[in-house]
Amino acid sequence: MQVLEHIEKIDHPYKNAAITIGNFDGVHIGHQALFHKVIEKAEELDGTSIAMTFEPHPIRVLKQNNHPPLITLYEQKVELIAKAGINILICIPFTRKFASIPAKEFIEKILVDRIGMKAIVVGEDYTFGKNREGNLDLLKTYGKQIGFEVIVVRGIQISNNSEDKISSTRIRELISEGRVAESQKFLGRHYQIRGTVMAGRDRGGRLLGFPTANIKLYDELSPKTGVYAVTVECKGSKYKGVANIGYSPTFDDRIFTVEAHILDFNDDIYGQKIRVNFIKRLRDEKKFLNISELSKQIKKDIDKARDILSL
């Protein structure tokens, strides 16, 4: 997949471009359905499949401090869109100036003239342009006038329950509540955080007998505090593990940490990038009477995680 990080880098329209546009935070099953439809349409047109997204997330520019954490950071979002099979990803640097572009100008000058759009695939509630003045009716009107097809993909639900409609908001709620096993049904994969292993407080191995890899979160969503069965991707391999998210109440630190104990692993990975996939929440974080009691509980957590991860 070719990634273009500015619209100005497009020097000529693509052949019979089929495009979908969105923030795609989470790159969940609903987003994947859009990508698959775009790819299908591009093949029908003997053209190019394109996804357009924005960096930073528009709500972070328009609402500044009043914004939710991200489900997927940009790096992971690009990887997941590439995995879906899209030919071209256009990432627009989102600014207030860009947000002020009228819907008509966005369609004509950017989508049609510059990109060469012949078909656009969108969800039922898609809006765009200055003050969200662009909607499905406007797209369809210009589609007839200019000559492009508008394909609407209905929202996906994983059950008849209205709460099971797939959306980034719903996924964010589930992960924030620690319901990572349920979020997998919406994402089509396990929720993942990634980061560089940092020096911790040298207690995991020295005091508890269970060395941990400490990761600093930057801008992504953190699951609810507690202990989780996880898998850890490191140095090209995947390992079973247990992760603790929280404030280490037994030590009364009151410092938020994400620590992963990788099972049957003793390599030095300080400074290495790792990925942690959350499989199932095991328990709440708890304050123990002493280090010995905490160590016994960690042993139980590891045994339970082994059972879950062996299924």
Backbone hydrogen bonds, N-H to C=O, Kabsch-Sander energy under -0.5 kcal/mol:
donor,donor_aa,acceptor,acceptor_aa,energy
2,Q,87,N,-2.4
4,L,2,Q,-0.5
4,L,89,L,-3.0
5,E,3,V,-0.5
9,K,6,H,-1.6
10,I,7,I,-1.7
11,D,9,K,-0.9
14,Y,115,I,-2.4
17,A,14,Y,-0.7
17,A,116,G,-1.5
18,A,48,T,-2.8
19,I,119,A,-2.4
20,T,50,I,-1.6
21,I,121,V,-0.5
22,G,52,M,-2.4
27,V,24,F,-1.2
29,I,186,F,-2.5
32,Q,28,H,-2.6
33,A,29,I,-1.8
34,L,30,G,-1.3
35,F,31,H,-2.2
36,H,32,Q,-2.5
37,K,33,A,-1.9
38,V,34,L,-2.4
39,I,35,F,-2.7
40,E,36,H,-2.3
41,K,37,K,-2.5
42,A,38,V,-2.7
43,E,39,I,-2.2
44,E,40,E,-1.8
45,L,41,K,-2.1
46,D,42,A,-0.6
46,D,43,E,-0.6
47,G,42,A,-3.5
48,T,15,K,-1.1
48,T,16,N,-0.6
50,I,18,A,-2.7
51,A,88,I,-2.4
52,M,20,T,-2.6
53,T,90,I,-2.7
55,E,92,I,-2.2
60,R,57,H,-2.0
61,V,57,H,-0.8
61,V,58,P,-0.9
62,L,58,P,-2.7
63,K,59,I,-2.2
66,N,63,K,-2.1
67,H,65,N,-1.4
70,L,219,D,-1.9
77,K,73,L,-2.4
78,V,74,Y,-2.5
79,E,75,E,-1.8
80,L,76,Q,-2.5
81,I,77,K,-2.3
82,A,78,V,-2.3
83,K,79,E,-2.1
84,A,80,L,-1.3
85,G,81,I,-0.6
85,G,82,A,-1.3
86,I,81,I,-1.3
87,N,49,S,-0.6
88,I,49,S,-2.2
89,L,2,Q,-3.0
90,I,51,A,-2.9
90,I,88,I,-0.5
91,C,4,L,-3.4
91,C,89,L,-0.6
92,I,53,T,-3.0
92,I,90,I,-0.7
94,F,55,E,-1.3
94,F,92,I,-0.7
99,A,95,T,-2.1
100,S,96,R,-0.9
100,S,97,K,-0.7
101,I,98,F,-1.7
106,F,102,P,-2.3
107,I,103,A,-2.3
108,E,104,K,-2.6
109,K,105,E,-2.3
110,I,105,E,-0.9
110,I,106,F,-0.8
111,L,106,F,-2.3
112,V,107,I,-2.5
113,D,108,E,-2.6
114,R,109,K,-0.8
115,I,110,I,-1.9
116,G,112,V,-0.8
117,M,111,L,-2.5
118,K,17,A,-3.5
119,A,17,A,-1.6
120,I,149,E,-2.6
121,V,19,I,-2.8
122,V,120,I,-0.5
122,V,151,I,-2.5
124,E,153,V,-0.7
126,Y,123,G,-1.3
128,F,134,G,-1.6
130,K,101,I,-1.7
132,R,129,G,-2.2
133,E,130,K,-1.8
134,G,128,F,-3.0
139,L,135,N,-2.4
140,K,136,L,-2.8
141,T,137,D,-2.2
142,Y,138,L,-2.5
143,G,139,L,-2.4
144,K,140,K,-1.9
145,Q,141,T,-1.7
146,I,142,Y,-3.3
147,G,142,Y,-0.6
147,G,143,G,-1.8
148,F,143,G,-1.5
149,E,118,K,-2.5
151,I,120,I,-3.0
151,I,149,E,-0.6
152,V,150,V,-0.5
153,V,122,V,-2.9
153,V,151,I,-0.5
154,R,152,V,-0.6
158,I,164,D,-1.9
164,D,161,N,-2.0
165,K,162,S,-1.2
166,I,156,I,-3.1
171,I,167,S,-2.2
172,R,168,S,-2.5
173,E,169,T,-2.0
174,L,170,R,-2.2
175,I,171,I,-2.4
176,S,172,R,-2.2
177,E,173,E,-1.5
178,G,175,I,-1.5
179,R,174,L,-2.6
180,V,178,G,-1.7
183,S,179,R,-1.8
184,Q,180,V,-1.1
185,K,182,E,-1.2
186,F,182,E,-0.7
186,F,183,S,-0.7
187,L,183,S,-2.4
188,G,184,Q,-2.4
191,Y,278,F,-0.6
193,I,276,V,-2.1
195,G,274,I,-2.1
197,V,272,Q,-2.8
198,M,214,N,-3.2
207,L,203,R,-2.0
208,L,203,R,-1.9
209,G,204,G,-0.5
210,F,204,G,-3.0
213,A,260,A,-3.2
214,N,198,M,-0.8
214,N,212,T,-0.6
215,I,258,V,-2.7
216,K,196,T,-0.7
217,L,215,I,-0.6
221,L,70,L,-3.1
224,K,175,I,-1.4
226,G,245,I,-2.4
227,V,283,R,-2.5
228,Y,243,A,-2.7
229,A,280,K,-3.0
230,V,241,G,-2.5
231,T,277,N,-1.8
232,V,239,Y,-3.0
233,E,275,R,-3.0
234,C,232,V,-0.6
234,C,237,S,-2.9
235,K,273,K,-0.5
237,S,234,C,-2.2
239,Y,232,V,-2.8
241,G,230,V,-2.2
242,V,261,H,-2.1
243,A,228,Y,-2.4
244,N,259,E,-3.0
245,I,226,G,-2.8
246,G,257,T,-2.3
251,F,248,S,-1.3
252,D,248,S,-0.7
253,D,247,Y,-0.6
253,D,248,S,-1.1
254,R,247,Y,-1.4
257,T,246,G,-2.7
258,V,215,I,-0.6
259,E,244,N,-2.6
260,A,213,A,-2.5
261,H,242,V,-3.4
262,I,260,A,-0.7
263,L,240,K,-2.5
263,L,261,H,-0.6
265,F,262,I,-0.8
269,I,267,D,-0.8
271,G,197,V,-2.5
272,Q,269,I,-2.4
274,I,195,G,-2.8
275,R,233,E,-1.9
276,V,193,I,-3.1
277,N,231,T,-3.0
277,N,275,R,-0.5
278,F,191,Y,-3.0
278,F,276,V,-0.5
279,I,229,A,-2.3
279,I,277,N,-0.7
280,K,229,A,-1.5
282,L,227,V,-3.5
283,R,227,V,-1.3
288,F,286,K,-0.6
294,L,290,N,-1.8
295,S,291,I,-2.7
296,K,292,S,-2.0
297,Q,293,E,-1.9
298,I,294,L,-2.4
299,K,295,S,-1.9
300,K,296,K,-1.7
301,D,297,Q,-2.6
302,I,298,I,-2.6
303,D,299,K,-2.1
304,K,300,K,-2.5
305,A,301,D,-2.6
306,R,302,I,-2.6
307,D,303,D,-1.8
308,I,304,K,-2.3
309,L,305,A,-3.1
310,S,306,R,-0.9
311,L,308,I,-1.1
